[in-house]
């Protein structure tokens, strides 16, 4: 029984009760992988698991409640993985929020494109509270997940971490040269330096100095959270050369986060995530930013 557990490849997908996350669970399980589907809402998570049973997947799908903003919740998941499987092979950090309050009546007219439009300030309102939540979930939540699950990933023969990112998080979208230089200095990059950038951004946001200090003025927290996640991907890839650690942009997908204005299906968005998660052991692709166009610049 213990040998059977150890031989099974297992994965965790965060934010997986709907959208890209749910589809990623489905595609991973279709490859015979045992997947732990996680979500904050237990009822929605269990409903998602039931929904997947219709597809007669070759891999088992289990549910475990998870709030990536809660260290105790993450610790509970880590204990569950350790008890059930003794290791972890794949971690997909998909949980995320937009960091804005969207006026659906405007976005439904097609004004909520991926790079922002003329009336974006009216469509998507940014607040201190939403900014804090966005960074806490999108970046610090993913970082906590990795830190907690690293011991289990290190027991895998083919550990893989996929951080679901966005081209919005590309450094070219951050005018602040100081921040850009820090996040692009791979040799000197550390978690502390990423924190330094985010702390400065939050300070300037609270003081209303985004434009004056060279920060993005639309989707600000989302852009910074994904840029930080991309930087962390590079830190981890350098620190753990036997891992596959990559950032992946699933594209502009038709989901709740895009107010269903996306151009790609969830199947298309999840496919690139799963393909990256399942890179063969002899493929040394790591520390990369991958999109549908291939490997792109951070």
C-alpha positions in Angstrom: 0.0 0.0 0.0 2.8 2.4 0.9 4.6 1.5 -2.3 1.5 2.2 -4.3 1.1 5.6 -2.7 4.7 6.5 -3.4 4.5 5.4 -7.0 1.5 7.6 -7.8 2.2 11.1 -9.1 0.2 13.6 -7.2 -0.5 17.3 -7.7 -2.1 20.2 -5.9 -4.0 23.0 -7.7 -5.0 26.1 -5.9 -8.1 28.1 -6.7 -9.5 25.1 -8.5 -13.3 25.0 -8.0 -13.9 26.8 -11.3 -12.4 28.3 -14.4 -8.8 27.6 -15.4 -8.0 25.9 -12.1 -10.8 23.4 -12.4 -9.8 22.7 -16.0 -6.2 22.2 -15.0 -7.3 19.6 -12.4 -9.3 17.8 -15.1 -6.4 17.7 -17.6 -3.9 16.6 -14.9 -6.3 13.8 -13.8 -6.8 12.8 -17.5 -3.0 12.1 -17.5 -3.5 9.6 -14.6 -2.3 12.0 -11.9 -3.9 12.1 -8.5 -5.0 15.7 -8.0 -5.9 17.5 -4.8 -8.4 20.2 -5.9 -8.4 23.1 -3.4 -10.7 26.0 -2.8 -11.7 28.4 0.0 -15.3 27.4 -0.2 -15.8 23.8 0.9 -19.2 23.4 -0.8 -18.0 24.7 -4.1 -14.9 22.6 -3.9 -16.9 19.4 -3.3 -19.3 20.3 -6.0 -16.4 20.7 -8.4 -15.1 17.2 -7.5 -18.5 15.7 -8.2 -18.7 17.5 -11.5 -15.4 15.9 -12.6 -16.7 12.4 -11.9 -18.8 12.7 -15.0 -15.6 12.5 -17.1 -14.4 9.1 -15.8 -10.8 10.5 -15.4 -7.9 8.0 -15.1 -6.5 9.9 -12.1 -8.3 10.4 -8.7 -9.5 13.8 -7.7 -9.7 14.7 -4.0 -10.8 17.9 -2.3 -9.1 19.8 0.5 -10.1 23.2 1.7 -7.5 25.8 1.4 -7.1 29.6 2.0 -3.7 30.6 0.7 -3.9 33.8 2.8 -4.1 31.6 6.0 -0.9 29.9 7.1 -2.8 27.5 9.3 -4.9 26.4 6.3 -1.7 25.8 4.3 -0.2 23.8 7.1 -3.3 21.7 7.2 -3.0 20.9 3.5 0.7 20.1 3.9 -0.1 17.6 6.6 -2.8 16.0 4.5 -0.5 15.6 1.5 2.2 14.1 3.8 -0.2 11.6 5.3 -1.9 10.7 2.1 1.0 10.6 -0.4 4.3 11.1 1.5 5.4 13.5 -1.2 4.2 16.0 -3.8 5.1 16.0 -7.5 3.3 19.0 -8.9 2.2 22.3 -7.4 0.1 24.7 -9.6 -0.3 28.1 -7.9 -3.5 29.3 -9.6 -5.4 31.1 -6.9 -5.6 34.8 -7.6 -7.7 37.9 -7.5 -7.9 40.9 -9.8 -7.2 43.5 -7.1 -10.0 45.8 -8.4 -13.7 46.3 -8.1 -15.2 45.9 -11.6 -18.3 47.7 -13.0 -19.7 44.8 -14.9 -22.1 47.0 -16.8 -19.2 48.8 -18.4 -17.0 45.7 -18.9 -19.8 43.9 -20.6 -19.6 46.5 -23.4 -16.1 45.2 -24.2 -14.2 47.9 -22.3 -12.4 45.5 -20.0 -9.7 44.3 -22.3 -6.5 42.8 -20.9 -4.4 46.0 -21.2 -7.0 48.5 -20.1 -9.0 50.9 -22.1 -9.9 54.6 -22.2 -12.3 54.4 -19.3 -10.5 51.9 -17.1 -10.6 54.1 -14.0 -14.4 53.9 -14.1 -14.5 50.2 -15.0 -12.0 48.9 -12.4 -11.7 50.8 -9.1 -8.5 50.3 -7.0 -8.6 50.7 -3.2 -6.0 50.2 -0.4 -7.9 47.1 0.9 -8.1 45.5 -2.6 -4.5 46.2 -3.2 -3.4 44.6 0.0 -5.6 41.5 -0.7 -4.3 41.2 -4.2 -0.7 41.1 -3.1 -1.5 38.8 -0.1 -3.2 36.2 -2.3 -1.5 36.4 -5.7 2.1 36.6 -4.4 2.5 36.0 -0.7 -0.1 33.2 -0.8 1.8 31.4 -3.6 5.1 32.0 -1.7 3.6 30.5 1.5 2.4 27.5 -0.5 5.8 26.8 -1.9 7.6 27.3 1.4 5.2 24.9 3.1 5.3 22.2 0.4 9.0 22.4 -0.5 9.9 19.4 1.8 7.3 17.3 0.1 8.3 18.4 -3.4 12.0 17.6 -2.6 10.9 14.0 -2.1 9.6 13.7 -5.7 11.7 12.4 -8.6 10.3 15.0 -10.9 9.2 18.1 -8.8 7.4 20.7 -10.8 6.0 24.1 -9.7 3.9 26.2 -12.1 3.1 29.7 -11.0 0.1 31.0 -13.0 1.1 34.5 -14.1 0.1 37.0 -16.7 1.8 39.0 -19.4 0.5 42.0 -17.5 3.2 41.2 -15.0 6.0 41.7 -17.5 8.6 44.2 -16.4 7.9 46.3 -19.5 4.6 47.3 -17.8 6.4 48.7 -14.7 7.8 52.2 -15.6 9.6 52.5 -12.3 13.2 51.8 -13.3 14.4 51.2 -9.7 11.8 48.4 -9.2 12.4 47.0 -12.7 16.2 46.8 -12.1 15.7 45.0 -8.8 13.2 42.5 -10.2 15.4 41.8 -13.2 18.7 41.4 -11.4 18.6 37.6 -11.2 22.0 37.2 -9.7 21.1 39.4 -6.6 17.4 38.6 -6.5 16.1 37.5 -3.1 12.7 37.3 -1.4 13.8 40.3 0.7 14.5 42.4 -2.4 11.0 41.5 -3.8 9.5 42.5 -0.5 11.3 45.9 -0.7 9.8 46.6 -4.1 6.3 45.7 -2.9 6.5 47.7 0.3 7.6 50.8 -1.7 4.7 50.2 -4.1 2.2 49.9 -1.3 3.5 53.1 0.4 3.2 55.0 -2.9 -0.3 53.6 -3.5 -1.5 54.8 -0.1 0.0 58.2 -0.7 -1.6 58.5 -4.1 1.8 58.7 -5.8 1.6 55.9 -8.4 2.0 58.0 -11.5 4.6 60.4 -9.9 6.7 57.4 -8.7 6.5 55.5 -12.0 4.2 52.7 -11.0 1.4 51.4 -13.3 -1.8 53.3 -12.8 -4.3 50.7 -13.9 -4.4 47.1 -12.6 -1.5 48.2 -10.4 -1.6 45.6 -7.6 -2.3 42.8 -10.1 0.7 43.8 -12.3 3.0 44.1 -9.2 1.8 40.8 -7.8 2.5 38.9 -11.0 5.9 40.6 -11.5 6.8 39.6 -8.0 5.6 36.0 -8.6 7.8 36.0 -11.8 10.8 37.2 -9.8 10.2 34.4 -7.2 10.0 31.9 -10.0 13.5 32.9 -11.0 14.8 32.8 -7.4 13.4 29.2 -6.9 14.7 27.9 -10.3 18.2 29.1 -9.4 18.0 27.7 -5.8 16.6 24.3 -6.8 18.2 23.3 -10.1 16.6 19.8 -10.0 13.1 21.3 -10.0 11.0 22.5 -12.9 9.9 26.0 -11.7 8.2 28.2 -14.3 5.7 31.1 -14.6 3.0 30.5 -17.2 0.6 33.0 -18.8 -2.6 31.1 -19.7 -3.7 34.0 -22.0 -6.8 36.2 -22.0 -9.2 33.5 -21.0 -13.0 33.7 -20.8 -13.4 33.5 -17.0 -15.0 35.4 -14.1 -11.8 37.4 -13.6 -12.0 38.8 -17.2 -15.8 39.3 -16.9 -16.1 36.6 -19.5 -14.6 38.9 -22.2 -11.6 36.6 -22.8 -10.7 35.3 -26.2 -9.5 31.8 -25.2 -11.4 28.9 -23.6 -10.5 27.6 -20.2 -9.4 24.4 -21.9 -6.8 26.4 -24.0 -5.7 28.3 -20.9 -5.3 25.2 -18.8 -3.5 23.3 -21.5 -0.3 25.4 -21.4 -0.3 25.2 -17.6 -0.6 21.4 -17.6 1.9 20.9 -20.5 4.4 22.9 -18.4 3.6 21.0 -15.2 4.3 17.7 -17.0 7.6 18.5 -18.6 9.7 15.3 -18.8 12.5 14.8 -16.4 15.2 15.2 -19.1 13.7 18.6 -20.2 15.7 21.3 -18.3 13.3 24.1 -19.0 13.1 26.0 -15.7 13.1 29.6 -14.5 11.2 30.6 -17.6 8.1 32.7 -18.4 6.0 30.7 -20.8 3.0 31.9 -22.9 1.1 30.6 -25.9 3.8 32.4 -28.0 6.5 30.3 -26.3 9.2 31.5 -23.9 8.8 35.3 -23.4 10.9 37.9 -21.6 10.2 38.6 -17.9 
